[in-house]
Amino acid sequence: MFISSQAHTLAALKAWCHWLAKLHTASLKNPSFESQCRELTSRVTLAAVTVIKDGADAPASSSSSDLAHSAVHFLVTLTGTVRPPSIWKLKEFTDLYASNLRLRLPQEDHRLLVRSLANVLLLHWPGLSEQRWDERQKHLAKFLRDVTKDFRDLRAVQGFEHNREVQKMGT
């Protein structure tokens, strides 16, 4: 019951991201909001990342898995709506780039996690002139290499194009 309530809370926070995006915009104009905005962003990101990592090894039918599902949906909304550059500085978030392939998430949750990680590298940071595109491009290239490694390695499998059993193992 408690985990279900947490999952519903994370789902409800998705709508709150639009308010956080407005606070982020306000913090660019009025520095007195900056620490409040950074603190809120850091806390909700840390909470979502912790839930995702904790739910990664949970059975797909468990409530922990439902909570992780809500957390990845929230993270996609946060990185797509608010697009806070401060998220780039959070160790817990940047650790997801390295651990995302080791996390045993359901396929849809993994896809959403990859999308949230890509959002940070691809989407414009609102209100900032310095976008760090060169640095972000290098991280994106490595991220894409890591995410597509298994797919690219299929070229080395003997007879892959003719062997249905091997092809099924690749999915």
C-alpha positions as CSV (number, residue, x, y, z in Angstrom):
1,M,0.0,0.0,0.0
2,F,2.8,2.4,1.0
3,I,4.8,1.7,-2.2
4,S,1.6,2.2,-4.3
5,S,1.1,5.6,-2.6
6,Q,4.7,6.5,-3.5
7,A,4.2,5.5,-7.1
8,H,1.1,7.7,-7.3
9,T,3.0,10.6,-5.7
10,L,5.7,10.3,-8.3
11,A,3.1,10.2,-11.1
12,A,1.4,13.3,-9.6
13,L,4.8,15.1,-9.5
14,K,5.0,15.0,-13.3
15,A,2.4,17.8,-13.5
16,W,4.5,19.7,-10.9
17,C,7.5,19.8,-13.4
18,H,5.8,22.6,-15.3
19,W,5.8,24.7,-12.1
20,L,9.5,23.8,-11.5
21,A,10.3,24.9,-15.1
22,K,8.7,28.3,-14.3
23,L,10.7,28.5,-11.1
24,H,13.9,27.7,-13.0
25,T,13.1,30.5,-15.5
26,A,12.4,32.8,-12.5
27,S,15.7,31.9,-10.9
28,L,17.5,33.0,-14.1
29,K,15.9,36.5,-13.7
30,N,16.0,36.6,-9.9
31,P,19.1,34.9,-8.3
32,S,17.2,34.7,-4.9
33,F,15.3,31.7,-6.4
34,E,18.4,30.0,-7.7
35,S,19.3,28.0,-4.5
36,Q,15.7,27.0,-4.0
37,C,15.4,25.8,-7.5
38,R,18.7,23.9,-7.5
39,E,17.7,22.3,-4.1
40,L,14.3,21.2,-5.3
41,T,15.7,19.8,-8.6
42,S,18.5,18.0,-6.7
43,R,16.1,16.4,-4.2
44,V,13.5,15.2,-6.7
45,T,16.2,13.9,-9.0
46,L,18.0,12.0,-6.2
47,A,14.7,10.5,-5.1
48,A,13.8,9.3,-8.6
49,V,17.3,7.9,-9.2
50,T,17.3,6.0,-5.9
51,V,13.9,4.5,-6.7
52,I,15.0,3.5,-10.2
53,K,18.2,1.8,-8.9
54,D,16.3,0.1,-6.0
55,G,13.6,-1.1,-8.4
56,A,15.9,-2.4,-11.1
57,D,16.4,-5.8,-9.5
58,A,12.8,-6.2,-8.4
59,P,10.5,-8.8,-10.1
60,A,8.5,-7.2,-12.9
61,S,5.2,-7.8,-11.0
62,S,6.3,-6.3,-7.7
63,S,5.3,-2.9,-6.3
64,S,9.0,-1.9,-6.3
65,S,8.9,-2.3,-10.1
66,D,5.8,-0.1,-10.3
67,L,7.5,2.5,-8.2
68,A,10.6,2.4,-10.5
69,H,8.3,2.7,-13.5
70,S,6.7,5.9,-12.1
71,A,10.2,7.2,-11.3
72,V,11.5,6.8,-14.9
73,H,8.4,8.5,-16.2
74,F,9.0,11.3,-13.8
75,L,12.6,11.6,-14.9
76,V,11.6,11.8,-18.5
77,T,9.2,14.7,-17.7
78,L,11.8,16.5,-15.6
79,T,14.6,16.2,-18.2
80,G,12.2,17.1,-21.0
81,T,10.2,19.9,-19.4
82,V,12.5,21.6,-16.8
83,R,15.8,20.7,-18.6
84,P,17.8,21.9,-15.6
85,P,21.6,22.3,-16.3
86,S,22.2,21.6,-12.6
87,I,21.2,18.0,-13.1
88,W,24.4,17.6,-15.0
89,K,26.3,18.2,-11.8
90,L,24.5,15.6,-9.7
91,K,26.8,12.5,-9.3
92,E,23.8,10.2,-8.7
93,F,22.3,11.3,-12.1
94,T,25.6,11.1,-14.0
95,D,26.2,7.7,-12.5
96,L,23.1,6.5,-14.4
97,Y,25.1,6.9,-17.7
98,A,27.5,4.3,-16.5
99,S,25.0,2.0,-14.8
100,N,22.1,2.2,-17.1
101,L,23.1,-1.0,-19.1
102,R,23.6,-3.0,-15.9
103,L,20.2,-2.0,-14.4
104,R,17.8,-4.8,-15.0
105,L,14.7,-2.8,-15.8
106,P,11.7,-3.8,-17.9
107,Q,12.1,-2.9,-21.5
108,E,9.8,0.1,-21.4
109,D,11.4,1.5,-18.3
110,H,14.9,1.0,-19.8
111,R,13.7,2.9,-23.0
112,L,12.4,5.7,-20.8
113,L,15.6,5.9,-18.8
114,V,17.6,6.1,-22.0
115,R,15.3,8.9,-23.2
116,S,15.8,10.9,-20.0
117,L,19.5,10.5,-20.2
118,A,19.5,11.6,-23.8
119,N,17.3,14.6,-23.0
120,V,20.0,16.1,-20.8
121,L,22.6,15.7,-23.7
122,L,20.4,16.8,-26.6
123,L,17.9,19.4,-25.4
124,H,18.6,23.1,-25.1
125,W,19.0,24.4,-21.5
126,P,16.4,27.2,-21.2
127,G,17.7,30.7,-20.5
128,L,21.4,30.0,-20.7
129,S,23.8,31.2,-23.4
130,E,26.5,28.7,-22.5
131,Q,25.1,25.3,-23.6
132,R,28.4,23.3,-23.5
133,W,27.5,21.6,-26.8
134,D,31.1,20.3,-27.4
135,E,31.2,18.6,-24.0
136,R,27.7,17.3,-24.4
137,Q,28.4,16.0,-27.9
138,K,31.4,13.9,-26.5
139,H,29.2,12.5,-23.8
140,L,26.4,11.7,-26.2
141,A,28.8,9.9,-28.6
142,K,30.1,7.7,-25.7
143,F,26.5,7.1,-24.4
144,L,25.3,6.0,-27.9
145,R,28.3,3.7,-28.3
146,D,27.5,2.1,-24.9
147,V,23.8,1.8,-25.6
148,T,24.3,0.3,-29.0
149,K,27.3,-2.0,-28.2
150,D,25.3,-5.3,-28.1
151,F,23.5,-4.4,-31.4
152,R,26.8,-3.5,-33.1
153,D,28.4,-6.7,-31.8
154,L,25.8,-8.8,-33.7
155,R,28.0,-8.4,-36.8
156,A,30.6,-10.7,-35.3
157,V,28.1,-13.5,-34.7
158,Q,28.6,-16.2,-37.3
159,G,25.6,-16.9,-39.4
160,F,23.4,-14.4,-37.6
161,E,21.5,-13.4,-40.7
162,H,20.4,-17.0,-41.3
163,N,20.0,-18.5,-37.8
164,R,16.6,-17.7,-36.3
165,E,17.5,-19.1,-32.9
166,V,20.5,-16.7,-32.6
167,Q,18.3,-13.9,-33.8
168,K,15.8,-14.6,-31.1
169,M,18.5,-14.5,-28.5
170,G,19.5,-11.0,-29.7
171,T,16.1,-9.5,-28.9
